[in-house]
Amino acid sequence: MTSPHRHRRHPGASTALVRPDGRWRALPALFVIALVIAGVALIGTSLGSGPPVVPVVSGLSGLTGRVMTSASVPVRVAIATIGVDAPVERVDVSGDGMLQPPSLQEPKTVGWYRRGPTPGERGNAVLVGHVDTAASGPAVFYELGRLRPGDAITVTRQDGSAATFAVEAVRLFDKSAFPADLVYGPASDARLELVTCGGTFDRRTANYLGNTVVTARFTG
Amino acid sequence: MLHMQTLLAALGAVALAPSTGPSGAVTPDTVTAGNPVTFSVVCAEGVRDADVAGGPLGLPERIPMEPGKTSGVFSVTVGIPANTQTGTFNVSIDCGDGTSAVVQLVVSPAGGVPTGGGATSRPPNHALMAAGGGLLAVGAAGALALRRRAV
């Protein structure tokens, strides 16, 4: 393996990596490339992962002031672009004043905040759903952050009517700065606010640090 | 101070709006129980008193408002009781001349919504990161050796 032609500038260096004619030996070069690929892959794997990242997107639907005149509680919600077709149950605040989503045992169920307007009525109707469970993986609103302005959301109500909404904005908020006025506040038109978890998962408190909020406007 | 300016600006806007009855406002219009809100109203000029009907919020039925610098303008800041149920409240602000305005106040749930168990979230793995860095370092050293011999 030792070459008779030692490199003049590096008389002590190994020549295992080069042929006597000065060209690279393929095997060591491949080995080095493999090392680099493995290193990059390991670092990539080590970075962690989570629910879909939410870029800040918003657009205006240009529709204003349309509302449904009757109140009727929602029973089902369908969002074709992310494959959601889920039953809706009523949810309420707990003793500490926080909104309680459906149980983690029902990861495919969406909750409607019963002390707000029903979908289609004037104001902000609020639907909440889990992004994932503690053990089994993605839940009903896992893909919520992938929605884009214009995507359609259809809510079926108990009276048999359907209220359709167009996505206007998709945003990620820190839970410590949750926009209560945007999600729960008064509104002059009929809106739908979809809320799930997002951002970093804090293992110490077993809680996501952010909420993904999709704002949609009633279209008919 | 900024808050007061916003309030005055809002009052100015409603004062200029053509309207037959008094104009009322509540700031903020969304609040969690236990926090203060300010009710304000522009009654007809010359009205001497006004009050807020606080009953639905668990407050006194008649909360007297403080007169502002301009005749007919009143405001009062009250704390929403900590045990007030969340929901939407239509609150009447009554001017001394018998007219009234209704404002909408939302007492909202507190904070964010706990909507995840973490199954799809994986934290950074520092041991893997260090191992990857080590491989890269070895690879870099190898590449350097190859290049030296290839020159």
HADDOCK unambig.tbl for C-alpha pairs under 7 A between the chains (distance, minus, plus):
assign (segid A and resid 15 and name CA) (segid B and resid 149 and name CA) 6.94 0.50 0.50
assign (segid A and resid 17 and name CA) (segid B and resid 146 and name CA) 5.81 0.50 0.50
assign (segid A and resid 18 and name CA) (segid B and resid 149 and name CA) 5.99 0.50 0.50
assign (segid A and resid 18 and name CA) (segid B and resid 150 and name CA) 6.56 0.50 0.50
assign (segid A and resid 22 and name CA) (segid B and resid 149 and name CA) 6.90 0.50 0.50
assign (segid A and resid 22 and name CA) (segid B and resid 150 and name CA) 5.55 0.50 0.50
assign (segid A and resid 23 and name CA) (segid B and resid 150 and name CA) 5.78 0.50 0.50
assign (segid A and resid 24 and name CA) (segid B and resid 146 and name CA) 6.81 0.50 0.50
assign (segid A and resid 24 and name CA) (segid B and resid 150 and name CA) 6.07 0.50 0.50
assign (segid A and resid 32 and name CA) (segid B and resid 139 and name CA) 4.95 0.50 0.50
assign (segid A and resid 32 and name CA) (segid B and resid 142 and name CA) 5.88 0.50 0.50
assign (segid A and resid 32 and name CA) (segid B and resid 143 and name CA) 6.31 0.50 0.50
assign (segid A and resid 35 and name CA) (segid B and resid 135 and name CA) 5.68 0.50 0.50
assign (segid A and resid 35 and name CA) (segid B and resid 136 and name CA) 6.50 0.50 0.50
assign (segid A and resid 35 and name CA) (segid B and resid 139 and name CA) 5.29 0.50 0.50
assign (segid A and resid 36 and name CA) (segid B and resid 135 and name CA) 6.47 0.50 0.50
assign (segid A and resid 36 and name CA) (segid B and resid 136 and name CA) 5.08 0.50 0.50
assign (segid A and resid 36 and name CA) (segid B and resid 139 and name CA) 5.39 0.50 0.50
assign (segid A and resid 38 and name CA) (segid B and resid 132 and name CA) 6.98 0.50 0.50
assign (segid A and resid 39 and name CA) (segid B and resid 132 and name CA) 3.89 0.50 0.50
assign (segid A and resid 39 and name CA) (segid B and resid 133 and name CA) 6.09 0.50 0.50
assign (segid A and resid 39 and name CA) (segid B and resid 135 and name CA) 4.88 0.50 0.50
assign (segid A and resid 39 and name CA) (segid B and resid 136 and name CA) 5.09 0.50 0.50
assign (segid A and resid 40 and name CA) (segid B and resid 132 and name CA) 6.23 0.50 0.50
assign (segid A and resid 42 and name CA) (segid B and resid 128 and name CA) 5.91 0.50 0.50
assign (segid A and resid 42 and name CA) (segid B and resid 129 and name CA) 6.34 0.50 0.50
assign (segid A and resid 42 and name CA) (segid B and resid 132 and name CA) 4.80 0.50 0.50
assign (segid A and resid 43 and name CA) (segid B and resid 128 and name CA) 6.47 0.50 0.50
assign (segid A and resid 43 and name CA) (segid B and resid 129 and name CA) 4.66 0.50 0.50
assign (segid A and resid 43 and name CA) (segid B and resid 132 and name CA) 5.12 0.50 0.50
assign (segid A and resid 46 and name CA) (segid B and resid 124 and name CA) 5.18 0.50 0.50
assign (segid A and resid 46 and name CA) (segid B and resid 125 and name CA) 4.54 0.50 0.50
assign (segid A and resid 46 and name CA) (segid B and resid 126 and name CA) 6.62 0.50 0.50
assign (segid A and resid 46 and name CA) (segid B and resid 128 and name CA) 5.37 0.50 0.50
assign (segid A and resid 46 and name CA) (segid B and resid 129 and name CA) 5.32 0.50 0.50
assign (segid A and resid 47 and name CA) (segid B and resid 124 and name CA) 4.41 0.50 0.50
assign (segid A and resid 47 and name CA) (segid B and resid 125 and name CA) 6.48 0.50 0.50
assign (segid A and resid 48 and name CA) (segid B and resid 122 and name CA) 4.64 0.50 0.50
assign (segid A and resid 48 and name CA) (segid B and resid 123 and name CA) 4.57 0.50 0.50
assign (segid A and resid 48 and name CA) (segid B and resid 124 and name CA) 4.35 0.50 0.50
assign (segid A and resid 48 and name CA) (segid B and resid 125 and name CA) 6.91 0.50 0.50
assign (segid A and resid 49 and name CA) (segid B and resid 121 and name CA) 5.35 0.50 0.50
assign (segid A and resid 49 and name CA) (segid B and resid 122 and name CA) 4.96 0.50 0.50
assign (segid A and resid 49 and name CA) (segid B and resid 123 and name CA) 6.72 0.50 0.50
assign (segid A and resid 50 and name CA) (segid B and resid 120 and name CA) 5.48 0.50 0.50
assign (segid A and resid 50 and name CA) (segid B and resid 121 and name CA) 3.96 0.50 0.50
assign (segid A and resid 50 and name CA) (segid B and resid 122 and name CA) 6.24 0.50 0.50
assign (segid A and resid 51 and name CA) (segid B and resid 120 and name CA) 6.38 0.50 0.50
assign (segid A and resid 51 and name CA) (segid B and resid 121 and name CA) 6.67 0.50 0.50
assign (segid A and resid 93 and name CA) (segid B and resid 109 and name CA) 6.38 0.50 0.50
assign (segid A and resid 97 and name CA) (segid B and resid 109 and name CA) 5.37 0.50 0.50
assign (segid A and resid 97 and name CA) (segid B and resid 110 and name CA) 5.38 0.50 0.50
assign (segid A and resid 98 and name CA) (segid B and resid 109 and name CA) 5.15 0.50 0.50
assign (segid A and resid 98 and name CA) (segid B and resid 110 and name CA) 4.92 0.50 0.50
assign (segid A and resid 98 and name CA) (segid B and resid 111 and name CA) 6.48 0.50 0.50
assign (segid A and resid 98 and name CA) (segid B and resid 113 and name CA) 6.97 0.50 0.50
assign (segid A and resid 99 and name CA) (segid B and resid 109 and name CA) 5.74 0.50 0.50
assign (segid A and resid 99 and name CA) (segid B and resid 113 and name CA) 5.93 0.50 0.50
assign (segid A and resid 101 and name CA) (segid B and resid 115 and name CA) 6.49 0.50 0.50
assign (segid A and resid 115 and name CA) (segid B and resid 86 and name CA) 6.85 0.50 0.50
assign (segid A and resid 115 and name CA) (segid B and resid 87 and name CA) 5.00 0.50 0.50
assign (segid A and resid 116 and name CA) (segid B and resid 87 and name CA) 6.24 0.50 0.50
assign (segid A and resid 116 and name CA) (segid B and resid 88 and name CA) 6.93 0.50 0.50
assign (segid A and resid 129 and name CA) (segid B and resid 115 and name CA) 6.15 0.50 0.50
assign (segid A and resid 130 and name CA) (segid B and resid 115 and name CA) 4.28 0.50 0.50
assign (segid A and resid 130 and name CA) (segid B and resid 116 and name CA) 5.11 0.50 0.50
assign (segid A and resid 131 and name CA) (segid B and resid 115 and name CA) 6.14 0.50 0.50
assign (segid A and resid 131 and name CA) (segid B and resid 116 and name CA) 5.23 0.50 0.50
assign (segid A and resid 132 and name CA) (segid B and resid 116 and name CA) 5.01 0.50 0.50
assign (segid A and resid 132 and name CA) (segid B and resid 117 and name CA) 5.64 0.50 0.50
assign (segid A and resid 132 and name CA) (segid B and resid 118 and name CA) 6.18 0.50 0.50
assign (segid A and resid 132 and name CA) (segid B and resid 119 and name CA) 5.96 0.50 0.50
assign (segid A and resid 132 and name CA) (segid B and resid 120 and name CA) 6.33 0.50 0.50
assign (segid A and resid 133 and name CA) (segid B and resid 116 and name CA) 5.74 0.50 0.50
assign (segid A and resid 133 and name CA) (segid B and resid 117 and name CA) 4.17 0.50 0.50
assign (segid A and resid 133 and name CA) (segid B and resid 118 and name CA) 6.18 0.50 0.50
assign (segid A and resid 133 and name CA) (segid B and resid 119 and name CA) 5.53 0.50 0.50
assign (segid A and resid 134 and name CA) (segid B and resid 117 and name CA) 3.72 0.50 0.50
assign (segid A and resid 134 and name CA) (segid B and resid 118 and name CA) 5.28 0.50 0.50
assign (segid A and resid 134 and name CA) (segid B and resid 119 and name CA) 4.82 0.50 0.50
assign (segid A and resid 135 and name CA) (segid B and resid 119 and name CA) 5.08 0.50 0.50
assign (segid A and resid 136 and name CA) (segid B and resid 119 and name CA) 6.35 0.50 0.50
assign (segid A and resid 137 and name CA) (segid B and resid 119 and name CA) 4.98 0.50 0.50
assign (segid A and resid 137 and name CA) (segid B and resid 120 and name CA) 5.51 0.50 0.50
assign (segid A and resid 138 and name CA) (segid B and resid 120 and name CA) 6.37 0.50 0.50
assign (segid A and resid 175 and name CA) (segid B and resid 111 and name CA) 6.28 0.50 0.50
assign (segid A and resid 175 and name CA) (segid B and resid 112 and name CA) 4.75 0.50 0.50
assign (segid A and resid 176 and name CA) (segid B and resid 111 and name CA) 6.57 0.50 0.50
assign (segid A and resid 178 and name CA) (segid B and resid 111 and name CA) 5.81 0.50 0.50
assign (segid A and resid 178 and name CA) (segid B and resid 112 and name CA) 5.44 0.50 0.50
assign (segid A and resid 180 and name CA) (segid B and resid 30 and name CA) 6.85 0.50 0.50
assign (segid A and resid 180 and name CA) (segid B and resid 108 and name CA) 6.72 0.50 0.50
assign (segid A and resid 181 and name CA) (segid B and resid 30 and name CA) 5.29 0.50 0.50
assign (segid A and resid 184 and name CA) (segid B and resid 108 and name CA) 6.17 0.50 0.50
assign (segid A and resid 185 and name CA) (segid B and resid 29 and name CA) 6.79 0.50 0.50
assign (segid A and resid 185 and name CA) (segid B and resid 30 and name CA) 5.23 0.50 0.50
assign (segid A and resid 185 and name CA) (segid B and resid 106 and name CA) 5.84 0.50 0.50
assign (segid A and resid 186 and name CA) (segid B and resid 106 and name CA) 6.73 0.50 0.50
assign (segid A and resid 196 and name CA) (segid B and resid 115 and name CA) 5.39 0.50 0.50
assign (segid A and resid 197 and name CA) (segid B and resid 114 and name CA) 6.87 0.50 0.50
assign (segid A and resid 197 and name CA) (segid B and resid 115 and name CA) 5.03 0.50 0.50
assign (segid A and resid 197 and name CA) (segid B and resid 116 and name CA) 5.73 0.50 0.50
assign (segid A and resid 201 and name CA) (segid B and resid 118 and name CA) 6.17 0.50 0.50
assign (segid A and resid 201 and name CA) (segid B and resid 121 and name CA) 6.32 0.50 0.50
assign (segid A and resid 206 and name CA) (segid B and resid 117 and name CA) 6.83 0.50 0.50
assign (segid A and resid 207 and name CA) (segid B and resid 114 and name CA) 6.89 0.50 0.50
assign (segid A and resid 207 and name CA) (segid B and resid 116 and name CA) 6.83 0.50 0.50
assign (segid A and resid 207 and name CA) (segid B and resid 117 and name CA) 6.94 0.50 0.50
assign (segid A and resid 208 and name CA) (segid B and resid 116 and name CA) 6.58 0.50 0.50
assign (segid A and resid 211 and name CA) (segid B and resid 112 and name CA) 6.62 0.50 0.50
assign (segid A and resid 211 and name CA) (segid B and resid 113 and name CA) 7.00 0.50 0.50
